[in-house]
């Protein structure tokens, strides 16, 4: 049997197959039916505004010959996208099979609904208003507004809650472990100790900056005709401030930021900005995945085994950090798609080419891989806890990290005029580089120098576990 003959159809991509349950929330906003539903919303809201006006024209009809729509008629129109389901998807597809044009199919779908408007039970002008559908619009007027609203809703309802959950968990762990000492590794070598809480807080701070950029993102939209000049609008109905009509519709009815200067397409610069920011956030989380993977490998983090789960197919003792590996890989795929979107969407040949149309159909995939990674990263973070025994052992085995405070204190003492403090870096290097150093060696070296009693006592009181500076206080800056 051919797999292509199996019904229901087998998904080609893992987002709609293996990982469907994790990425399904995006279907509500970034699938093809979701886009068509949003196109219907734009179309019917444009009809309502043309018929009922806006504040600047005292709520009078904008197009002559059209009467203001009643509340019942407006509700009927607004129900068209709200009731767009399986039957509607099939009907729209039937229209598109004939028109080979998705937006024109939306227009004809709305026409079908207007034919049924006599169900209102009273004389209604809706059955005669087919010519008001898509009035003075080019397809891109509908598409750019629909896409902006789809993306905005997907970010606000799916992506942001996902990354917020990760940051909230990291912030709580940072606070919990603010005093838990951790041996640092710079260049893979033992270095000045820190605390686990402070290291987690670094990621909280980094991610919150990117989240703030996403929350402040403007989603631009336009409705100004075939080349952005309002030419058809003025030719059809002169004497109307179509520029103000456009601004009011985009801002008040669509909830977007109005773009007054475009070609046939809205220039997509806001999309490049947004996808660039999300890609940046992805890369920060990728860094977190890699760091956490290495902490697990080092034993700093222990994983909580899932009952019944297989860690390795051949080595029963293993608990593989697969959630972090899964997140890492999917963040890479998401970044590659987001970077491509950001790079290609800002270019269009003269007043219009159609490359952006097929490109934008991959927005759902780009965000889908990010959402999949968010789910795995959150699950992975929930399944680990610090192994304090390993952390304490690492610190106790690396007394040489106290070379930094000792040589720095020697510099201060030399500047204060105390004798025998010259060449501090070289003296400490001679003692500690390439040697296994114990507490007794450190104390003996301190005693051999002419520190004042207070400095000597302060240095001898240090251990690798207490040499963490103000790391615990710095956690508060992740807010």
Wavefront OBJ file of the C-alpha trace (Angstrom):
o trace
v 0.000 0.000 0.000
v 1.153 3.534 -0.758
v 1.236 5.743 2.310
v -0.263 8.549 0.218
v -3.424 6.434 -0.187
v -4.101 6.197 3.533
v -6.967 8.269 4.944
v -6.950 10.465 6.921
v -3.871 11.858 5.206
v -0.520 11.231 6.892
v 1.245 14.403 7.985
v 4.424 15.269 6.120
v 6.032 17.373 8.842
v 6.541 16.397 12.504
v 4.712 19.538 13.611
v 1.455 18.101 12.266
v 2.368 14.488 12.977
v 4.516 13.330 15.873
v 4.350 16.657 17.726
v 0.791 17.622 16.828
v -0.410 17.775 20.423
v 2.306 20.280 21.353
v 1.891 22.607 18.382
v -1.899 22.350 17.926
v -2.617 25.709 19.672
v -0.989 27.501 16.738
v -3.550 25.987 14.350
v -6.067 28.422 15.792
v -4.051 31.361 14.459
v -1.526 30.318 11.805
v -3.162 27.564 9.775
v -4.650 28.157 6.329
v -8.243 28.029 7.668
v -7.271 30.468 10.426
v -5.949 32.874 7.804
v -9.125 32.532 5.725
v -11.263 33.115 8.808
v -9.286 36.287 9.538
v -9.667 37.387 5.921
v -13.429 37.082 6.383
v -13.227 39.206 9.524
v -11.383 41.924 7.642
v -13.830 41.806 4.732
v -16.978 42.027 6.865
v -15.570 44.741 9.135
v -14.681 46.761 6.025
v -18.256 46.331 4.761
v -19.661 47.452 8.102
v -17.458 50.534 8.206
v -18.272 51.503 4.602
v -21.954 51.219 5.441
v -21.954 52.767 8.913
v -19.053 55.199 8.752
v -16.650 56.199 11.480
v -16.285 58.930 14.076
v -14.692 61.389 11.657
v -17.711 61.389 9.334
v -20.341 61.363 12.096
v -21.044 57.679 11.501
v -22.628 58.263 8.123
v -22.299 55.785 5.221
v -19.074 56.260 3.283
v -20.377 54.734 0.028
v -23.469 56.467 -1.423
v -26.522 54.285 -1.877
v -25.693 52.082 1.094
v -27.821 52.423 4.196
v -26.386 51.964 7.693
v -26.512 48.329 8.725
v -28.756 47.414 11.614
v -27.360 45.741 14.708
v -28.914 42.513 13.478
v -27.258 42.835 10.070
v -23.874 43.596 11.618
v -24.219 40.561 13.876
v -25.051 38.414 10.830
v -21.919 39.575 9.030
v -19.693 39.071 12.039
v -21.048 35.553 12.475
v -19.663 34.559 9.049
v -16.046 34.187 10.256
v -17.084 33.048 13.724
v -19.021 30.097 12.291
v -16.370 29.176 9.728
v -15.837 25.465 10.408
v -15.377 22.188 8.578
v -18.286 22.790 6.198
v -17.118 26.320 5.486
v -13.548 25.173 4.874
v -14.815 22.705 2.281
v -16.980 25.338 0.609
v -14.129 27.820 0.461
v -11.897 25.117 -1.026
v -14.508 24.462 -3.711
v -14.482 28.128 -4.681
v -10.689 28.223 -4.734
v -10.590 25.136 -6.950
v -12.420 27.218 -9.549
v -10.856 30.649 -8.981
v -7.298 29.491 -8.192
v -7.232 32.553 -5.937
v -7.627 32.206 -2.184
v -8.811 35.766 -1.468
v -11.301 35.738 -4.332
v -12.604 32.473 -2.905
v -13.156 34.283 0.408
v -15.145 36.966 -1.424
v -17.355 34.355 -3.094
v -17.782 32.530 0.202
v -19.123 35.725 1.775
v -21.401 36.181 -1.236
v -22.857 32.745 -0.491
v -23.591 33.814 3.062
v -25.245 37.044 1.904
v -27.594 34.989 -0.252
v -28.824 33.405 2.965
v -29.309 36.707 4.805
v -33.090 36.527 4.321
v -33.092 34.260 7.352
v -33.073 37.472 9.353
v -36.835 37.438 8.955
v -37.200 41.037 7.838
v -36.303 43.067 4.764
v -32.515 43.348 4.683
v -30.166 45.047 2.281
v -27.506 42.362 2.864
v -28.777 40.159 0.037
v -28.068 43.015 -2.352
v -24.692 44.066 -0.967
v -22.384 41.618 -2.748
v -20.776 44.501 -4.616
v -19.732 46.009 -1.275
v -17.637 42.938 -0.501
v -13.965 43.679 -1.250
v -14.898 47.244 -2.290
v -11.830 49.155 -3.607
v -9.562 46.480 -2.171
v -6.605 44.660 -3.588
v -5.961 41.193 -2.198
v -2.982 42.461 -0.254
v -5.227 44.905 1.634
v -6.979 41.885 3.069
v -3.907 39.674 3.388
v -1.628 42.066 5.227
v -4.248 42.861 7.844
v -5.217 39.214 8.251
v -1.617 38.051 8.560
v -0.784 40.750 11.098
v -3.772 39.807 13.229
v -2.993 36.079 12.950
v 0.635 36.571 13.982
v -0.257 38.996 16.773
v -2.755 36.546 18.255
v -0.345 33.607 17.925
v 2.376 35.534 19.741
v 0.091 36.811 22.483
v -1.873 33.603 23.076
v 0.704 30.875 22.439
v 4.349 31.951 22.158
v 4.487 34.519 24.944
v 2.729 32.310 27.527
v 5.196 29.539 26.632
v 8.320 31.599 27.147
v 6.810 33.340 30.193
v 6.390 29.935 31.850
v 10.079 29.182 31.299
v 11.229 32.544 32.628
v 8.940 32.315 35.653
v 10.356 28.884 36.491
v 13.932 30.075 36.018
v 13.270 33.120 38.215
v 11.821 30.971 40.980
v 14.805 28.598 40.817
v 17.224 31.541 40.741
v 15.707 32.839 43.951
v 15.691 29.383 45.537
v 19.339 28.705 44.717
v 20.718 32.213 45.081
v 23.042 31.071 47.913
v 23.979 27.694 46.440
v 27.704 27.896 45.536
v 28.817 26.580 42.161
v 32.281 26.187 40.695
v 32.525 28.281 37.546
v 34.257 27.025 34.448
v 35.692 29.627 32.090
v 37.281 28.182 28.959
v 36.309 24.839 30.482
v 38.717 25.370 33.400
v 37.953 25.868 37.128
v 37.402 29.572 37.779
v 36.003 32.048 40.301
v 32.973 30.438 42.007
v 29.480 31.799 41.584
v 26.062 30.640 42.748
v 23.607 28.520 40.833
v 20.910 31.115 41.421
v 22.991 33.899 39.912
v 23.762 31.841 36.804
v 20.061 31.110 36.292
v 19.263 34.780 36.875
v 21.546 35.682 33.967
v 19.190 33.805 31.644
v 16.124 35.379 33.241
v 17.540 38.841 32.625
v 18.523 38.060 29.044
v 15.176 36.524 28.127
v 13.107 39.230 29.795
v 14.803 41.865 27.644
v 13.764 40.018 24.485
v 10.252 39.410 25.829
v 9.917 43.148 26.471
v 10.850 43.805 22.834
v 8.204 41.322 21.668
v 5.534 42.863 23.906
v 6.372 46.319 22.526
v 6.249 45.115 18.925
v 4.107 47.103 16.508
v 2.007 45.104 14.047
v 1.527 47.284 10.982
v -1.321 47.237 8.507
v -2.596 49.112 5.460
v -5.702 49.307 3.291
v -4.966 51.676 0.420
v -5.469 49.884 -2.886
v -3.445 48.364 -5.669
v -0.327 50.517 -5.319
v -1.021 52.402 -2.098
v -2.465 55.548 -3.726
v -6.212 55.219 -2.993
v -6.729 55.685 -6.756
v -9.725 53.355 -7.087
v -11.292 54.743 -3.911
v -11.292 58.307 -5.231
v -12.407 57.231 -8.699
v -15.434 55.476 -7.205
v -16.353 57.898 -4.405
v -14.843 61.374 -4.512
v -14.989 63.752 -1.589
v -14.186 61.143 1.062
v -11.064 61.413 3.195
v -9.957 57.915 2.283
v -6.625 58.357 4.031
v -8.442 58.941 7.319
v -10.836 56.074 6.580
v -7.810 53.808 6.147
v -6.151 54.996 9.336
v -9.307 54.592 11.404
v -10.025 51.139 10.028
v -6.518 49.785 10.620
v -6.199 51.231 14.116
v -9.748 51.143 15.493
v -11.251 48.118 13.763
v -8.180 45.944 13.237
v -6.243 46.884 16.383
v -3.031 47.389 14.410
v -0.570 50.208 13.759
v -1.389 52.097 10.560
v 1.233 52.196 7.817
v 0.513 55.252 5.610
v 3.213 54.631 2.979
v 3.303 51.357 1.080
v 3.463 49.873 -2.394
v 0.821 47.266 -3.154
v 2.104 45.351 -0.147
v 2.647 46.372 3.438
v 6.428 46.363 3.608
v 6.723 43.600 6.252
v 9.427 45.443 8.194
v 7.552 44.766 11.416
v 7.669 41.056 10.641
v 11.436 41.174 10.165
v 11.751 42.971 13.505
v 9.550 40.460 15.311
v 11.127 37.355 13.807
v 14.583 38.742 14.509
v 13.687 39.227 18.166
v 12.146 35.763 18.497
v 15.188 34.257 16.784
v 17.387 36.074 19.319
v 15.292 34.710 22.186
v 15.568 31.244 20.618
v 19.344 31.518 20.614
v 19.417 32.521 24.282
v 17.323 29.460 25.080
v 19.628 27.369 22.907
v 22.517 28.585 25.063
v 20.504 27.585 28.151
v 19.866 24.109 26.701
v 23.562 23.562 25.991
v 24.632 24.854 29.411
v 22.082 22.689 31.184
v 23.070 19.637 29.116
v 26.681 20.139 30.196
v 25.703 20.685 33.837
v 23.862 17.348 33.670
v 26.888 15.698 32.082
v 29.072 17.134 34.840
v 26.687 15.934 37.546
v 25.742 19.400 38.783
v 22.144 18.716 37.809
v 20.464 15.378 38.470
v 17.479 14.278 36.393
v 14.294 12.869 37.856
v 13.587 9.589 36.011
v 10.136 9.219 34.494
v 8.608 5.948 35.669
v 8.457 3.453 32.816
v 10.456 5.650 30.418
v 13.472 4.281 28.559
v 16.629 6.324 28.862
v 18.837 4.283 26.565
v 17.786 1.338 24.413
v 20.854 -0.637 25.488
v 22.167 0.934 28.707
v 19.514 0.682 31.434
v 21.372 2.932 33.882
v 21.114 6.031 31.679
v 18.660 8.923 31.856
v 19.340 10.840 28.672
v 18.741 14.637 28.651
v 16.527 14.277 25.600
v 14.232 17.210 26.354
v 17.152 19.628 26.203
v 18.493 17.966 23.069
v 15.059 18.109 21.444
v 14.668 21.773 22.371
v 18.167 22.566 21.120
v 17.521 21.034 17.692
v 14.090 22.590 17.240
v 15.363 26.025 18.251
v 17.963 25.727 15.492
v 15.278 24.877 12.916
v 13.063 27.710 14.153
v 15.934 30.200 13.916
v 16.772 29.158 10.367
v 13.163 29.685 9.264
v 12.742 32.938 11.182
v 16.007 34.311 9.804
v 14.921 33.432 6.266
v 11.543 35.095 6.794
v 13.165 38.225 8.201
v 15.636 38.435 5.318
v 13.258 37.766 2.419
v 10.050 39.511 3.496
v 11.612 42.987 3.493
v 12.256 42.830 -0.258
v 9.729 43.180 -3.069
v 10.317 43.951 -6.750
v 9.060 47.450 -7.534
v 5.424 47.746 -6.421
v 4.749 44.035 -5.969
v 5.922 40.497 -6.470
v 4.404 37.357 -4.994
v 7.384 35.818 -3.216
v 6.070 36.978 0.147
v 2.823 35.062 -0.276
v 4.318 31.578 -0.201
v 7.020 32.667 2.257
v 4.480 33.822 4.826
v 2.780 30.435 4.738
v 5.787 29.186 6.714
v 5.270 31.522 9.672
v 3.390 28.765 11.451
v 6.281 26.348 10.977
v 8.855 28.885 12.167
v 6.903 29.573 15.339
v 5.826 25.945 15.630
v 9.391 24.712 16.063
v 9.960 27.419 18.658
v 6.808 26.437 20.568
v 7.854 22.784 20.410
v 11.226 23.754 21.858
v 9.584 25.837 24.595
v 7.500 22.841 25.669
v 10.519 20.559 25.806
v 12.724 23.078 27.588
v 10.066 23.695 30.227
v 9.590 19.958 30.768
v 13.334 19.468 30.994
v 13.797 22.254 33.527
v 11.031 20.795 35.679
v 12.761 17.409 35.684
v 16.150 18.470 37.080
v 17.459 19.500 40.478
v 20.919 20.466 41.741
v 23.175 17.723 43.039
v 24.724 19.565 45.970
v 27.104 16.718 46.788
v 28.764 17.019 43.382
v 28.803 20.802 43.628
v 30.434 20.741 47.046
v 33.016 18.185 45.931
v 33.970 20.244 42.894
v 34.513 23.313 45.044
v 36.537 21.471 47.654
v 38.799 19.988 44.963
v 39.698 23.378 43.502
v 41.256 25.576 46.163
v 43.437 27.128 43.480
v 40.510 29.383 42.521
v 41.426 31.452 45.596
v 44.518 32.618 43.758
v 42.484 35.476 42.312
v 41.427 37.111 45.611
v 44.886 36.592 47.127
v 46.795 38.218 44.276
v 44.243 41.044 44.101
v 44.606 41.662 47.847
v 48.410 41.667 47.359
v 48.036 44.379 44.719
v 45.984 46.486 47.095
v 48.518 45.940 49.885
v 51.431 46.924 47.633
v 49.637 50.109 46.631
v 49.083 50.790 50.335
v 52.860 50.579 50.870
v 53.227 47.172 52.530
v 56.548 45.456 51.693
v 56.997 42.074 49.996
v 53.869 42.381 47.820
v 55.588 42.986 44.489
v 54.855 40.732 41.505
v 51.650 39.359 43.107
v 50.334 37.618 39.982
v 53.618 35.829 39.355
v 53.987 34.693 42.978
v 50.498 33.234 43.121
v 50.953 31.616 39.712
v 54.111 29.898 40.908
v 52.244 28.467 43.877
v 49.017 27.407 42.218
v 49.279 26.812 38.473
v 49.613 23.140 37.668
v 49.455 22.046 41.293
v 46.811 20.375 43.402
v 46.237 22.918 46.167
v 44.680 22.214 49.561
v 43.363 24.569 52.223
v 46.605 24.220 54.188
v 48.665 25.395 51.206
v 46.527 28.485 50.836
v 46.743 29.370 54.517
v 50.506 28.778 54.547
v 50.981 31.095 51.577
v 48.882 33.828 53.187
v 50.914 33.525 56.405
v 54.135 33.903 54.408
v 53.108 37.377 53.284
v 53.105 40.607 55.269
v 49.335 41.250 55.129
v 47.784 43.336 57.855
v 45.926 41.149 60.331
v 42.467 42.110 59.100
v 43.234 41.300 55.435
v 44.995 38.044 56.382
v 42.023 36.955 58.460
v 39.590 37.846 55.676
v 41.571 35.851 53.113
v 42.048 32.831 55.398
v 38.308 32.781 56.080
v 37.599 32.312 52.362
v 36.829 28.899 50.913
v 35.877 28.066 47.334
v 32.279 27.763 48.553
v 32.230 31.205 50.183
v 34.182 33.058 47.502
v 31.065 34.099 45.587
v 31.112 37.860 46.060
v 27.640 39.394 45.931
v 26.238 36.712 43.600
v 23.185 36.184 45.829
v 22.303 39.888 45.722
v 22.685 40.059 41.952
v 19.758 37.662 41.563
v 17.449 40.551 42.432
v 18.435 42.320 39.229
v 16.635 39.732 37.113
v 13.300 41.366 37.911
l 1 2 3 4 5 6 7 8 9 10 11 12 13 14 15 16 17 18 19 20 21 22 23 24 25 26 27 28 29 30 31 32 33 34 35 36 37 38 39 40 41 42 43 44 45 46 47 48 49 50 51 52 53 54 55 56 57 58 59 60 61 62 63 64 65 66 67 68 69 70 71 72 73 74 75 76 77 78 79 80 81 82 83 84 85 86 87 88 89 90 91 92 93 94 95 96 97 98 99 100 101 102 103 104 105 106 107 108 109 110 111 112 113 114 115 116 117 118 119 120 121 122 123 124 125 126 127 128 129 130 131 132 133 134 135 136 137 138 139 140 141 142 143 144 145 146 147 148 149 150 151 152 153 154 155 156 157 158 159 160 161 162 163 164 165 166 167 168 169 170 171 172 173 174 175 176 177 178 179 180 181 182 183 184 185 186 187 188 189 190 191 192 193 194 195 196 197 198 199 200 201 202 203 204 205 206 207 208 209 210 211 212 213 214 215 216 217 218 219 220 221 222 223 224 225 226 227 228 229 230 231 232 233 234 235 236 237 238 239 240 241 242 243 244 245 246 247 248 249 250 251 252 253 254 255 256 257 258 259 260 261 262 263 264 265 266 267 268 269 270 271 272 273 274 275 276 277 278 279 280 281 282 283 284 285 286 287 288 289 290 291 292 293 294 295 296 297 298 299 300 301 302 303 304 305 306 307 308 309 310 311 312 313 314 315 316 317 318 319 320 321 322 323 324 325 326 327 328 329 330 331 332 333 334 335 336 337 338 339 340 341 342 343 344 345 346 347 348 349 350 351 352 353 354 355 356 357 358 359 360 361 362 363 364 365 366 367 368 369 370 371 372 373 374 375 376 377 378 379 380 381 382 383 384 385 386 387 388 389 390 391 392 393 394 395 396 397 398 399 400 401 402 403 404 405 406 407 408 409 410 411 412 413 414 415 416 417 418 419 420 421 422 423 424 425 426 427 428 429 430 431 432 433 434 435 436 437 438 439 440 441 442 443 444 445 446 447 448 449 450 451 452 453 454 455 456 457 458 459 460 461 462 463 464 465 466 467 468 469 470 471 472 473 474 475 476 477 478 479
